[in-house]
């Protein structure tokens, strides 16, 4: 009896040990992307590689970008990865009108301004720090995502403030739920959605983006990460949307995109 009990305990101990050692692989198996993944070359021809030799390919000149590093001392949350930033910067080079939901520290806004044409116009929408306590949580909204809205809406000055690149940028301090997109209808070549990650806000920002998007324009959504608590509502909404819209997940990123091919 004691031997059998020890074997059962040993079995469960080994099961728990195997689970924790392979936690990421197991989670990945059950929480994989339900949105079709595509290679970056499928997003736009600028991402197609130039063959240098049989074992080496290089980037086109359109994807050679200006970039910078952000000091860890800033403690900025929710930033794009270097690879994601490169994708957004490259698409900015071929975009005349750009809209961004969620300025945060202004890192992505700055990169878009640095890499776009001289006459490109960038509008970035963000919540004013003094208005943080006025926002309300919808019953569908993830608690972690709602908390993160407050953590990311603490800036009135940005990484691009005081720079030459700022001349291209217009910051609108407003709750995106109250934002009227009618003045920008069918006007935007590139829209980056990285504001509040609650269900109600992602839905709101997306629906307004579809109204603002030009023919052949692109919408990018950040933080599509199945299994991540703070991305729960982003994942839920985009997977619902993918049933009626051609949404794709760019491989090796947390970015999904839609192109208005009309």
C-alpha positions as CSV (number, residue, x, y, z in Angstrom):
1,X,0.0,0.0,0.0
2,X,2.8,2.4,1.0
3,X,4.7,1.5,-2.2
4,X,1.7,2.2,-4.4
5,X,1.2,5.5,-2.6
6,X,4.8,6.5,-3.2
7,X,4.5,5.6,-6.9
8,X,1.4,7.8,-7.2
9,X,3.2,10.7,-5.5
10,X,6.3,10.1,-7.7
11,X,4.1,10.1,-10.8
12,X,2.4,13.4,-10.0
13,X,5.8,14.9,-8.9
14,X,7.3,13.9,-12.3
15,X,4.2,15.2,-14.1
16,X,4.4,18.6,-12.4
17,X,8.2,18.8,-13.1
18,X,7.7,18.0,-16.8
19,X,5.0,20.6,-17.0
20,X,7.1,23.4,-15.5
21,X,10.2,22.4,-17.6
22,X,8.1,22.5,-20.8
23,X,5.5,25.1,-19.7
24,X,6.1,27.4,-22.7
25,X,5.9,24.6,-25.3
26,X,2.7,23.2,-23.7
27,X,1.1,26.7,-23.6
28,X,2.2,27.3,-27.2
29,X,0.5,24.1,-28.2
30,X,-2.9,25.0,-26.8
31,X,-2.7,28.8,-27.2
32,X,-1.4,29.0,-30.8
33,X,-2.5,31.7,-33.2
34,X,-5.9,31.2,-34.8
35,X,-5.1,33.9,-37.3
36,X,-3.1,32.9,-40.4
37,X,0.6,33.6,-40.1
38,X,2.5,35.1,-43.0
39,X,6.1,35.9,-43.7
40,X,7.0,39.6,-43.7
41,X,7.6,39.4,-47.5
42,X,3.9,38.9,-47.9
43,X,3.0,42.3,-46.4
44,X,4.7,44.4,-49.1
45,X,7.2,44.1,-51.9
46,X,9.7,46.3,-50.0
47,X,10.3,43.4,-47.6
48,X,11.3,40.9,-50.4
49,X,15.0,40.1,-50.0
50,X,17.8,40.6,-52.5
51,X,19.9,37.5,-53.2
52,X,23.6,38.2,-52.5
53,X,24.8,34.6,-52.8
54,X,23.5,31.1,-52.5
55,X,23.5,31.3,-48.7
56,X,22.9,35.0,-48.1
57,X,20.1,37.5,-48.8
58,X,20.0,41.2,-48.0
59,X,17.4,44.0,-47.5
60,X,16.2,46.3,-50.2
61,X,17.1,50.0,-49.8
62,X,13.5,50.8,-48.9
63,X,13.9,48.9,-45.6
64,X,17.2,50.5,-44.5
65,X,15.9,52.7,-41.7
66,X,17.0,55.4,-39.1
67,X,16.7,54.1,-35.6
68,X,17.8,54.6,-32.0
69,X,18.0,52.9,-28.6
70,X,15.8,53.8,-25.6
71,X,17.5,53.9,-22.2
72,X,16.2,51.1,-19.8
73,X,16.2,53.9,-17.1
74,X,13.0,55.2,-18.7
75,X,11.1,52.1,-17.6
76,X,8.8,52.3,-20.6
77,X,6.2,49.5,-20.7
78,X,4.7,47.9,-23.8
79,X,7.3,48.9,-26.4
80,X,7.6,47.3,-29.8
81,X,10.5,44.9,-30.4
82,X,13.4,46.0,-32.6
83,X,12.0,43.8,-35.4
84,X,8.5,45.2,-35.1
85,X,9.9,48.7,-35.0
86,X,11.8,48.0,-38.2
87,X,8.6,46.8,-39.9
88,X,6.7,49.9,-38.9
89,X,9.5,52.2,-39.8
90,X,9.9,50.6,-43.3
91,X,6.1,51.0,-44.0
92,X,6.3,54.6,-42.9
93,X,8.8,55.3,-45.7
94,X,6.0,54.6,-48.2
95,X,3.2,56.3,-46.3
96,X,2.1,60.0,-46.7
97,X,-0.6,60.1,-44.0
98,X,-0.1,58.1,-40.8
99,X,-2.4,57.7,-37.8
100,X,-1.4,56.1,-34.4
101,X,-3.7,55.1,-31.6
102,X,-1.6,55.2,-28.4
103,X,1.4,57.5,-28.3
104,X,2.8,56.2,-24.9
105,X,6.5,57.5,-24.8
106,X,6.4,58.4,-28.5
107,X,9.1,55.8,-29.5
108,X,7.1,54.4,-32.5
109,X,5.8,57.9,-33.4
110,X,9.4,59.2,-33.5
111,X,10.6,56.3,-35.7
112,X,7.7,56.9,-38.1
113,X,8.7,60.5,-38.3
114,X,12.4,59.8,-38.8
115,X,11.8,57.4,-41.7
116,X,8.9,58.9,-43.6
117,X,9.0,61.5,-46.4
118,X,9.5,65.2,-45.6
119,X,5.8,66.0,-46.4
120,X,4.4,63.0,-44.4
121,X,1.8,63.9,-41.8
122,X,1.6,61.9,-38.6
123,X,-1.3,62.1,-36.1
124,X,-1.0,60.3,-32.8
125,X,-3.9,60.0,-30.3
126,X,-3.2,59.6,-26.6
127,X,-4.9,60.1,-23.3
128,X,-3.8,63.1,-21.2
129,X,-2.4,62.1,-17.8
130,X,-4.8,64.4,-16.0
131,X,-7.7,62.4,-17.6
132,X,-6.6,59.0,-16.5
133,X,-9.1,58.8,-13.6
134,X,-12.0,59.7,-15.8
135,X,-11.9,56.6,-17.9
136,X,-14.4,53.8,-17.1
137,X,-14.0,50.0,-17.4
138,X,-16.5,48.2,-19.7
139,X,-17.9,44.9,-18.4
140,X,-16.2,43.1,-21.3
141,X,-12.8,44.6,-20.5
142,X,-9.8,42.7,-19.1
143,X,-8.7,44.0,-15.7
144,X,-5.0,43.8,-16.5
145,X,-5.5,45.7,-19.8
146,X,-7.5,48.4,-18.1
147,X,-4.7,48.8,-15.5
148,X,-2.1,49.1,-18.2
149,X,-4.0,52.0,-19.9
150,X,-3.1,54.1,-16.8
151,X,0.5,52.9,-16.8
152,X,1.0,53.9,-20.4
153,X,-0.8,57.3,-20.3
154,X,1.7,59.2,-18.1
155,X,3.4,61.3,-20.8
156,X,2.8,64.9,-21.8
157,X,6.2,65.2,-23.4
158,X,7.6,62.5,-25.7
159,X,10.9,61.1,-27.1
160,X,10.4,63.3,-30.2
161,X,9.6,66.5,-28.2
162,X,11.9,69.3,-29.2
163,X,13.3,67.5,-32.2
164,X,13.1,68.4,-35.9
165,X,11.0,65.3,-36.4
166,X,8.3,66.8,-34.2
167,X,7.3,69.1,-37.1
168,X,5.7,66.2,-38.9
169,X,3.7,65.1,-35.8
170,X,0.4,66.3,-34.3
171,X,-0.5,64.8,-30.9
172,X,-4.2,64.8,-30.0
173,X,-4.8,64.4,-26.3
174,X,-8.2,62.7,-26.2
175,X,-9.9,59.5,-25.2
176,X,-10.2,57.5,-28.4
177,X,-13.8,56.5,-27.5
178,X,-14.6,60.2,-27.9
179,X,-12.5,60.8,-31.0
180,X,-14.5,61.7,-34.2
181,X,-12.7,60.1,-37.2
182,X,-15.0,61.7,-39.8
183,X,-12.4,64.5,-40.6
184,X,-10.0,61.8,-41.6
185,X,-12.3,59.5,-43.6
186,X,-10.4,57.4,-46.2
187,X,-7.3,59.6,-45.7
188,X,-4.8,57.3,-44.0
189,X,-2.1,55.1,-45.7
190,X,-0.9,53.5,-42.5
191,X,-2.7,53.1,-39.1
192,X,-1.0,51.7,-36.0
193,X,-3.3,50.5,-33.3
194,X,-1.5,50.3,-29.9
195,X,-3.6,52.2,-27.5
196,X,-5.8,50.8,-24.8
197,X,-5.8,47.0,-24.9
198,X,-9.3,46.5,-23.5
199,X,-11.9,44.9,-25.6
200,X,-14.1,48.0,-25.9
201,X,-11.1,50.3,-26.9
202,X,-9.6,47.9,-29.4
203,X,-13.0,47.5,-31.0
204,X,-13.5,51.2,-31.1
205,X,-10.1,52.0,-32.5
206,X,-10.4,49.3,-35.1
207,X,-13.8,50.4,-36.4
208,X,-12.7,54.0,-36.6
209,X,-9.5,52.9,-38.4
210,X,-11.6,51.1,-41.1
211,X,-13.4,54.4,-41.8
212,X,-10.1,56.3,-42.0
213,X,-8.2,53.8,-44.3
214,X,-7.4,54.6,-47.9
215,X,-7.5,52.1,-50.7
216,X,-4.4,49.9,-50.3
217,X,-3.8,51.4,-46.9
218,X,-2.6,49.1,-44.0
219,X,-3.8,48.8,-40.4
220,X,-1.3,47.3,-37.9
221,X,-2.3,46.0,-34.5
222,X,0.3,45.5,-31.8
223,X,0.3,42.9,-29.0
224,X,-1.5,39.9,-30.6
225,X,0.0,37.4,-28.1
226,X,-2.3,34.4,-27.3
227,X,-1.9,33.4,-23.7
228,X,-0.6,36.8,-22.5
229,X,-3.0,38.3,-19.9
230,X,-2.6,41.9,-20.9
231,X,-3.2,40.9,-24.6
232,X,-6.3,38.8,-23.9
233,X,-8.8,41.3,-25.3
234,X,-6.7,42.1,-28.3
235,X,-6.5,38.4,-29.2
236,X,-10.2,37.9,-28.5
237,X,-11.3,40.8,-30.7
238,X,-8.9,40.2,-33.6
239,X,-9.8,36.5,-33.7
240,X,-13.5,37.5,-33.9
241,X,-12.7,40.1,-36.6
242,X,-10.7,37.6,-38.7
243,X,-13.9,35.7,-39.4
244,X,-15.2,38.6,-41.5
245,X,-12.0,40.5,-42.5
246,X,-8.7,39.2,-44.0
247,X,-6.5,39.7,-40.9
248,X,-3.0,38.2,-41.0
249,X,-0.4,37.6,-38.2
250,X,3.2,38.5,-39.2
251,X,5.5,35.7,-38.3
252,X,8.0,36.3,-35.4
253,X,6.0,39.4,-34.2
254,X,3.0,40.3,-32.1
255,X,1.7,42.3,-35.1
256,X,-1.4,41.6,-37.1
257,X,-2.3,43.5,-40.2
258,X,-5.1,44.2,-42.7
259,X,-4.7,45.8,-46.2
260,X,-7.6,47.6,-47.8
261,X,-7.5,45.9,-51.2
262,X,-10.4,47.5,-53.0
